[in-house]
Amino acid sequence: MFNGNFSLNGETLRVVEEIGRHMPGGFFIYKAEQPEELIYANQAVFDIFGCSDLEEFKRLTGSM
């Protein structure tokens, strides 16, 4: 489908956000290579960890 290449950009992030809004559980995306980066988390993740938004979740996980 993606020929091994998937670029997370403004357009694809909007699609991911829409999918994340409808998922019944927690879902997040991060970049594992250095420098590691927490890119996205849905509301269920915030609820599970008691965070109000992505910035608070990043602080909680040390992903600043």
C-alpha positions in Angstrom: 0.0 0.0 0.0 2.8 2.5 0.9 5.7 0.6 -0.8 7.5 0.6 2.6 7.3 4.4 2.8 4.9 6.4 4.9 5.4 10.0 5.6 3.6 11.5 8.6 2.9 15.1 7.5 0.2 17.6 8.0 -2.2 15.8 5.6 -1.6 12.3 7.0 -1.6 13.5 10.6 -5.2 14.9 10.1 -6.2 11.4 8.9 -4.5 9.8 12.0 -6.3 12.3 14.3 -9.7 11.5 12.8 -9.0 7.7 13.2 -7.8 8.3 16.7 -11.1 10.1 17.6 -13.0 6.9 16.8 -10.8 4.3 18.4 -12.2 2.7 21.5 -8.8 2.6 23.3 -5.5 4.4 23.7 -3.4 5.1 20.6 -0.2 7.0 20.2 2.6 7.5 17.7 6.2 8.2 18.4 9.5 8.2 16.6 11.8 5.6 18.1 15.0 6.8 16.4 17.1 9.4 18.0 16.0 12.0 18.7 12.9 10.2 20.0 9.7 12.1 19.6 6.1 11.7 20.8 4.0 12.8 17.8 0.4 12.0 18.6 -1.8 10.6 21.3 -5.6 10.3 21.3 -8.0 11.4 24.0 -8.2 7.9 25.4 -4.5 8.0 26.2 -4.9 11.3 28.0 -7.8 9.8 30.0 -5.9 6.7 30.9 -2.9 8.7 32.1 -4.9 11.6 33.6 -3.5 14.2 31.2 -5.4 17.1 29.7 -3.5 17.3 26.4 -0.4 16.1 24.4 1.9 18.6 26.1 1.0 17.3 29.6 1.4 13.7 28.3 4.9 14.6 26.9 5.9 16.0 30.3 4.6 12.9 32.1 6.5 10.6 29.8 9.7 12.7 29.7 9.2 13.2 25.9 9.9 16.9 25.8 
